[in-house]
């Protein structure tokens, strides 16, 4: 059974940074392309960043490009999302997701999901 567990969320002030972690169990991380999504109240779930299974392909949402970095450590079965220069509009629940097939920007292509971690940015 594949499980994803996120950590690292919290309450921060505008301009600060956070690093989110997602640890995968039940299957080796290298089996998956990985994505970080977020969902704010009343809004659709959107891709923040995604990384292919080997790390050679990476994609970011325009809203976080230049402020965030996704990385993966297959040996530790963990994916990271570094968020810098945080803004109030970054406030959302952040989800880690795993896709068996390929890196995708659509949440519909991800089979496995974590429970989410709340990120709140105060102004």
C-alpha positions in Angstrom: 0.0 0.0 0.0 1.5 3.3 -1.1 1.4 6.1 1.5 2.5 9.7 1.2 3.1 11.8 4.3 3.8 15.5 4.1 5.4 17.7 6.7 6.8 21.2 7.1 3.8 23.4 6.8 3.0 26.1 9.2 2.3 29.8 9.8 4.9 32.2 8.5 5.1 35.9 7.8 5.3 37.4 4.3 8.8 37.1 2.9 9.8 34.1 4.9 10.6 30.6 3.7 9.4 27.0 4.3 10.5 23.6 3.2 7.9 21.0 2.7 8.8 17.3 2.8 6.9 14.3 1.4 8.0 10.8 2.4 6.7 7.8 0.3 6.3 4.3 1.7 5.1 1.1 0.2 6.9 1.5 -3.1 10.2 3.0 -4.2 10.0 6.7 -4.9 11.8 6.2 -8.2 8.7 4.5 -9.5 6.9 7.8 -9.6 6.8 11.3 -11.1 6.0 13.6 -8.2 4.0 16.7 -7.8 3.2 19.3 -5.2 -0.3 20.8 -5.5 -2.1 23.3 -3.5 -5.7 24.2 -2.9 -7.0 27.4 -1.3 -10.6 27.7 -0.1 -13.0 28.1 -3.0 -10.3 27.5 -5.6 -9.3 24.6 -7.7 -6.4 22.4 -6.9 -3.4 23.6 -8.9 0.1 22.2 -9.5 2.8 24.2 -7.7 5.8 22.1 -8.9 6.4 18.7 -10.5 9.5 16.5 -11.0 10.0 13.5 -13.2 11.1 10.1 -11.7 14.8 10.7 -12.4 14.7 14.5 -11.8 15.6 15.5 -15.3 12.3 17.3 -16.0 10.8 19.9 -13.7 7.9 22.2 -14.0 6.6 25.1 -11.9 3.5 27.2 -11.8 4.1 30.7 -13.0 3.0 32.1 -9.7 5.9 30.4 -7.9 8.6 30.3 -10.6 11.8 31.8 -9.2 10.6 31.5 -5.6 10.4 27.7 -5.3 12.5 24.6 -5.8 11.4 21.0 -6.1 13.9 18.2 -5.5 13.9 14.6 -4.8 16.1 12.1 -2.9 15.2 8.7 -4.2 17.5 7.0 -1.7 15.5 8.6 1.1 12.1 8.2 -0.6 11.5 11.9 0.0 10.5 14.8 -2.2 11.0 18.4 -1.1 9.5 21.7 -2.0 11.4 24.8 -0.9 9.2 27.9 -0.9 10.9 31.3 -0.6 9.6 34.9 -0.4 6.2 33.7 0.6 3.2 35.8 0.0 -0.3 35.8 1.5 -1.6 34.4 -1.8 0.5 31.3 -1.2 -1.8 30.4 1.7 -3.3 27.0 1.0 -3.3 23.3 1.8 -0.3 21.8 0.1 -0.5 18.2 -1.2 2.1 15.8 -2.3 1.1 13.4 -5.1 2.6 10.5 -7.1 2.0 9.6 -10.7 2.8 6.2 -12.1 2.9 7.2 -15.7 4.7 10.5 -16.3 5.1 14.0 -15.1 1.8 15.9 -15.6 0.4 19.3 -14.7 -3.1 17.8 -14.1 -4.1 16.5 -10.7 -6.2 13.9 -12.5 -3.0 12.0 -13.6 -1.8 11.4 -10.1 -2.9 8.2 -8.4 -1.6 8.6 -4.9 -2.0 11.6 -2.5 -0.9 12.7 0.9 -3.2 14.1 3.5 -2.0 17.7 3.0 -0.2 20.2 5.1 -1.5 23.7 5.8 0.7 26.7 4.8 -0.5 30.1 6.1 1.3 33.3 5.2 0.4 36.3 7.3 0.7 39.8 5.9 
